[in-house]
């Protein structure tokens, strides 16, 4: 739903620019590169946080390993 709202807002602004005869502030390729940078930046911080937290979560949730030797009766089998 948010994509449709964003698309609709972009169309409305584009129509307003056309009606007022204002050129867009940046050429389309530069504007798209800027939008790509915004999207990458928006997802970079959560990605880095997940990478930092992952090793801690793995070491904390690992079960404790205990080794025990079978109890010997002290007598040798004959």
N, C-alpha and C positions, 0 to 999 in steps of 0.2 A: 504494500500500500504506500509505503514511504517513497518508493521509486516513482509511482504515479504522481504523487504530490510534487516531488522534485522536478519531474518532467513538465508538469503543468506550470509550475512557477517559472521554469526556464522559458517555456513558450510565451507566457505572459510578458516577461521581461523582454524577450526578443521582439515581440510585437510592439511593445512600447518604444523600444529603440528604433524600430522601423518607422513608426508613426511620427516620432519627434525628429527623425532623420539624424540620429546620433550613431556614430560608428562604435562598434564594440571596443572596449579599452585595449584589447589585445588580439592579435591575429589568432584564428582558430587553433592552429597547431600549438602555439605557445600557451593558449588558454587550456587546451587539453593536457599538455605536459604539466601545467600547474595543478590541474585537478588530479592528475595521477600522483603527483607528489603529495597532495593533501591526503589522498586515500592511503598511500603507503605509510605516511607519517602517522595516520590515525591507527593503523594496525601494528606499527612497529613496537610501540611501547608495551602493549599486552603480550606480544610475541616474545619480546626480550624478558619480560617478567616471568612468563611461563617457562622459558629456558633456564632462568636462574633458580626458580623454585623447584624444578623437577628433580635435581639431584638430592636436595634436602628431603623431599617427600619420599624418595625411594629409600634413603638410608633410615628414615624414621619408621617406615612401615615394614621393613624387612624383619622376618621372624628370627628370634634368637636361636642359634644353633648350639645344641649341647651334645657332647659325645660322652658316652659312658661305656666302660668296659663291663662285660658280663662278670658277675660275682663268681669267684672261684671258691670251691669248697676246701681248698688246701690239700686235698688228697689227689694223688696221681691216678689216672685211669690205668688199669692193668689189663 
